[in-house]
Amino acid sequence: MIYFLSGALIAGAALLWHLGRRAAAPSAILTWQRQIQLPGLPVALDGLRVLHISDVHATPRADPTDTIVARAEAARPDLVAVTGDLVSGWRGLPRARRLLRRLASRWPTYVVPGNADHWADSMRREVPRWGETGAVVLINQGRPFARDSAEIWIAGVDDPYRFRDDLGSALAPAPAGTFKLLLAHSPEIIQRPEALRSDLILSGHTHGGQVRLPLVGALITRSRLGRRLSRGLFRVNGTALIISSGVGTTRLGVRFWCPPEMTLWILRRAEPVA
C-alpha cells in the first residue's frame, strides 16, 4: 500500500510538472481585453488602448518574442507598456533587445527595469541601452504622450522591489492637472505616498503567484503587499493599481492555475462624481 501511494504521488507530481511546463510555454500566453474607468482622462483620449506586458524573463531557451508580437498585432494597441524583468540572466539580453526593437518598430513602447534586470553589472549597464531599440526607457523620469491634441504624462521608475525608485523625479515635471500613467515593476510602489499622485499604475513582479490553488490563491508573490494583492485591478485612494501575472516564469519554470498573460487595457473617461 505504501509503495502504491508513493507511486501515485510521484506520478501526480510528474503530471502537474508536465501540465505546468505546458501552461508556462509561450504558446500558452493569453491576451485579455479589459476596460477601465478613469476620472481625469482627457476626453480626446477616451478609448486609448494600452497593451501591458510584464515579466518576460527571456533566456536562451525561452524566447516568447514571436508570440508576444503576434498577440500585440491582434490587440491593435495605441501604445505598449513593459513593466520590467525582461530577462532572467545576461544571456537573455539579446532576446530582450530583439523584443523591444520589434515592438518599438510598430507602436510607441515604454519600458522600465525590474529586479531581475539588475542581477549583474553587465545587465545594469545594458538597461539604458534599451533606448537604442527605439523604445522609451524610463528610469525615474517621465515623458508626455500626445494624441488628437490631448496629452498624458507617462512616468517610469526603477525597480521598487530593491528601492531604486525615485517618484519625485518621475512625476514632478508633469504639468499640473495632467493625467498620469505610472509604470513600475513592483506593485509595492503603491506604498510610497507620492504614488497616489498617479491616476493609473501598471506593475508586475508577482507573476500572479505563478502557482495558485483553488480557494487559496497565490502561494508566494515575493511582494511586501502580501498574497491578496497578487494580480488584477485594485483601487487605492482614487489611484488604479494593475498587477499583471506576467508572461514568463522564474526558478521552476512552472505555472499552475495562473496562465501567462498580456492585457490590453482600454482607458475610458469616467465622469467625476458630483
C-alpha positions as CSV (number, residue, x, y, z in Angstrom):
1,M,0.0,0.0,0.0
2,I,2.8,2.4,0.9
3,Y,4.5,1.7,-2.4
4,F,1.3,2.3,-4.3
5,L,0.7,5.6,-2.5
6,S,4.3,6.7,-3.1
7,G,4.0,5.8,-6.8
8,A,0.7,7.7,-7.1
9,L,2.2,10.8,-5.5
10,I,5.2,10.6,-7.8
11,A,3.0,10.2,-10.9
12,G,0.8,13.0,-9.8
13,A,3.7,15.3,-9.2
14,A,5.1,14.4,-12.6
15,L,1.8,15.1,-14.3
16,L,1.5,18.5,-12.6
17,W,5.0,19.3,-13.6
18,H,4.2,18.4,-17.2
19,L,1.0,20.4,-17.2
20,G,2.7,23.3,-15.6
21,R,5.5,23.4,-18.1
22,R,2.9,23.3,-20.9
23,A,1.0,26.1,-19.3
24,A,4.1,28.2,-19.0
25,A,5.1,27.9,-22.7
26,P,5.0,31.0,-24.9
27,S,2.1,29.5,-26.9
28,A,0.0,29.5,-23.7
29,I,0.1,33.3,-23.3
30,L,-3.4,34.7,-23.0
31,T,-4.3,38.2,-24.2
32,W,-7.1,39.7,-22.2
33,Q,-9.0,42.8,-23.2
34,R,-10.4,44.9,-20.3
35,Q,-11.9,48.4,-19.9
36,I,-11.1,50.6,-17.0
37,Q,-13.0,53.8,-16.0
38,L,-10.6,56.6,-15.1
39,P,-11.7,60.1,-13.9
40,G,-9.4,62.8,-15.3
41,L,-8.6,61.0,-18.6
42,P,-8.8,63.6,-21.4
43,V,-11.9,63.4,-23.4
44,A,-9.9,63.1,-26.7
45,L,-8.1,60.0,-25.2
46,D,-11.2,58.1,-24.3
47,G,-10.7,54.7,-25.7
48,L,-6.9,54.8,-25.6
49,R,-5.6,51.2,-26.0
50,V,-2.6,50.3,-23.8
51,L,-1.0,46.9,-24.1
52,H,0.6,45.9,-20.8
53,I,3.5,43.3,-20.9
54,S,5.5,42.3,-17.8
55,D,8.0,39.8,-16.6
56,V,9.1,38.3,-19.9
57,H,12.2,36.6,-18.3
58,A,13.8,35.9,-21.6
59,T,16.6,33.3,-21.6
60,P,18.4,31.4,-24.4
61,R,15.8,28.7,-24.0
62,A,12.7,30.9,-23.5
63,D,12.1,33.5,-26.2
64,P,8.5,34.4,-26.5
65,T,9.1,37.3,-28.9
66,D,7.3,36.0,-31.9
67,T,4.2,35.1,-29.8
68,I,4.2,38.4,-28.0
69,V,4.4,40.4,-31.2
70,A,1.7,38.3,-32.9
71,R,-0.6,38.9,-29.9
72,A,0.2,42.6,-29.9
73,E,-0.7,42.8,-33.6
74,A,-4.0,41.2,-32.9
75,A,-4.7,43.6,-30.0
76,R,-4.0,46.8,-32.0
77,P,-2.7,48.9,-29.2
78,D,-2.0,52.6,-29.3
79,L,1.0,52.2,-27.0
80,V,2.8,49.4,-25.3
81,A,3.9,49.4,-21.6
82,V,6.6,46.9,-20.5
83,T,7.0,46.8,-16.7
84,G,10.3,45.1,-16.1
85,D,12.1,41.8,-15.7
86,L,12.7,41.3,-19.4
87,V,15.4,38.8,-18.7
88,S,16.4,36.1,-16.2
89,G,20.1,36.4,-16.8
90,W,22.6,38.2,-19.0
91,R,22.3,35.5,-21.7
92,G,18.7,36.7,-22.3
93,L,19.8,40.3,-23.1
94,P,19.9,39.8,-26.9
95,R,16.4,38.4,-26.8
96,A,15.2,41.4,-24.7
97,R,16.6,43.8,-27.3
98,R,15.0,41.9,-30.1
99,L,11.6,42.1,-28.4
100,L,11.8,45.8,-27.7
101,R,13.1,46.5,-31.2
102,R,10.1,44.7,-32.8
103,L,7.6,46.3,-30.5
104,A,9.0,49.8,-30.9
105,S,9.1,49.5,-34.7
106,R,5.3,49.2,-34.6
107,W,4.0,51.1,-31.6
108,P,5.2,53.7,-29.1
109,T,6.8,51.5,-26.5
110,Y,7.7,52.4,-22.9
111,V,9.8,50.2,-20.7
112,V,11.0,50.2,-17.0
113,P,13.5,47.8,-15.5
114,G,12.8,45.2,-12.8
115,N,14.8,43.5,-10.1
116,A,15.9,40.6,-12.4
117,D,17.3,43.2,-14.9
118,H,19.8,44.3,-12.3
119,W,21.2,40.9,-11.3
120,A,24.7,41.6,-12.7
121,D,26.8,44.7,-13.6
122,S,26.6,43.7,-17.3
123,M,22.8,43.8,-17.1
124,R,22.6,47.1,-15.2
125,R,24.8,48.7,-17.9
126,E,22.6,47.2,-20.6
127,V,19.3,48.7,-19.4
128,P,19.9,52.3,-20.5
129,R,21.0,51.0,-23.9
130,W,17.5,49.6,-24.5
131,G,16.7,53.0,-25.8
132,E,18.8,52.1,-28.9
133,T,15.9,49.8,-29.9
134,G,13.5,52.7,-30.3
135,A,11.7,52.0,-27.0
136,V,11.5,54.8,-24.5
137,V,13.4,53.7,-21.4
138,L,12.0,55.4,-18.3
139,I,14.4,55.3,-15.3
140,N,12.9,57.6,-12.7
141,Q,11.7,60.0,-15.4
142,G,8.6,60.8,-17.5
143,R,7.6,61.8,-21.0
144,P,4.4,63.3,-22.4
145,F,2.3,61.2,-24.7
146,A,0.1,63.2,-27.1
147,R,-2.7,62.3,-29.5
148,D,-5.5,64.3,-31.0
149,S,-4.4,67.5,-29.2
150,A,-4.7,65.8,-25.8
151,E,-1.8,64.8,-23.6
152,I,-1.0,62.4,-20.7
153,W,2.2,62.0,-18.7
154,I,3.9,58.6,-18.8
155,A,6.2,58.2,-15.8
156,G,8.5,55.3,-15.1
157,V,10.6,54.3,-12.1
158,D,13.5,52.0,-11.5
159,D,12.8,48.8,-9.5
160,P,10.7,49.5,-6.4
161,Y,11.4,46.0,-5.0
162,R,15.0,46.9,-4.4
163,F,14.1,50.6,-3.5
164,R,15.7,52.0,-6.7
165,D,12.6,54.1,-7.4
166,D,12.5,57.9,-7.4
167,L,8.9,59.0,-7.8
168,G,9.7,62.7,-7.4
169,S,12.0,62.8,-10.4
170,A,9.4,60.8,-12.5
171,L,6.3,62.7,-11.6
172,A,7.4,66.3,-10.6
173,P,7.9,67.5,-14.2
174,A,4.3,66.6,-15.2
175,P,2.2,69.7,-15.9
176,A,-0.4,70.4,-13.2
177,G,-3.7,68.6,-13.8
178,T,-2.2,66.2,-16.3
179,F,-3.4,62.6,-16.3
180,K,-0.5,60.5,-15.0
181,L,0.2,56.9,-16.1
182,L,3.0,55.3,-13.9
183,L,5.0,52.3,-14.9
184,A,6.7,50.4,-12.0
185,H,7.9,46.8,-11.9
186,S,6.7,46.0,-8.4
187,P,3.2,47.0,-7.1
188,E,4.9,47.8,-3.8
189,I,5.3,51.3,-5.3
190,I,1.8,51.9,-4.0
191,Q,3.2,52.0,-0.5
192,R,5.0,55.3,-1.4
193,P,2.7,58.3,-0.7
194,E,3.8,60.0,-3.8
195,A,2.5,57.2,-6.0
196,L,-1.1,58.3,-5.2
197,R,-0.4,61.4,-7.3
198,S,-0.8,58.9,-10.3
199,D,-4.1,58.1,-11.9
200,L,-3.1,54.7,-13.1
201,I,-0.2,52.4,-12.2
202,L,0.8,49.4,-14.3
203,S,3.0,46.8,-12.5
204,G,4.0,43.1,-12.4
205,H,6.7,41.3,-10.4
206,T,4.3,38.9,-8.5
207,H,3.7,36.6,-11.5
208,G,0.2,36.3,-10.0
209,G,1.8,33.8,-7.6
210,Q,2.8,31.7,-10.6
211,V,1.3,28.7,-8.7
212,R,-2.2,29.2,-7.4
213,L,-4.6,26.8,-5.7
214,P,-8.4,27.0,-5.9
215,L,-9.9,28.8,-2.9
216,V,-6.4,29.6,-1.7
217,G,-5.0,31.8,-4.4
218,A,-1.3,32.6,-4.8
219,L,1.1,30.7,-2.6
220,I,4.1,33.1,-3.0
221,T,4.3,36.5,-4.5
222,R,7.7,37.9,-3.3
223,S,5.9,41.1,-2.5
224,R,5.6,43.0,0.7
225,L,2.0,43.7,-0.1
226,G,1.0,40.1,0.7
227,R,-0.9,37.4,-1.2
228,R,-4.1,39.3,-1.6
229,L,-2.6,41.8,-3.9
230,S,-1.2,39.3,-6.3
231,R,-2.9,40.1,-9.6
232,G,-5.7,42.2,-11.0
233,L,-7.1,45.6,-10.6
234,F,-7.2,47.5,-7.3
235,R,-8.3,51.0,-6.3
236,V,-6.2,52.7,-3.6
237,N,-7.5,56.2,-2.6
238,G,-8.5,57.0,-6.1
239,T,-5.5,55.6,-7.8
240,A,-6.0,52.5,-10.0
241,L,-3.3,49.8,-9.5
242,I,-3.0,47.0,-12.0
243,I,-0.8,43.9,-11.2
244,S,0.0,41.6,-14.2
245,S,0.6,37.9,-13.8
246,G,3.3,38.4,-16.5
247,V,4.5,36.4,-19.4
248,G,7.4,34.3,-18.2
249,T,8.5,32.3,-15.2
250,T,11.5,32.0,-12.8
251,R,13.1,29.2,-10.9
252,L,11.0,26.0,-11.5
253,G,9.5,27.3,-14.8
254,V,6.0,26.1,-13.8
255,R,2.7,27.8,-13.7
256,F,-0.4,26.3,-12.2
257,W,-3.9,27.9,-12.3
258,C,-2.1,31.1,-13.3
259,P,-1.6,31.3,-17.1
260,P,0.9,33.7,-18.6
261,E,-0.8,36.9,-19.8
262,M,-0.7,40.2,-21.6
263,T,-3.6,42.6,-21.2
264,L,-5.0,45.3,-23.5
265,W,-6.4,48.0,-21.3
266,I,-8.9,50.3,-22.9
267,L,-8.9,53.5,-21.0
268,R,-12.4,55.1,-20.6
269,R,-13.1,58.5,-19.2
270,A,-15.3,58.4,-16.1
271,E,-17.2,61.5,-15.2
272,P,-16.2,62.6,-11.7
273,V,-18.9,62.1,-9.1
274,A,-20.5,65.5,-8.2
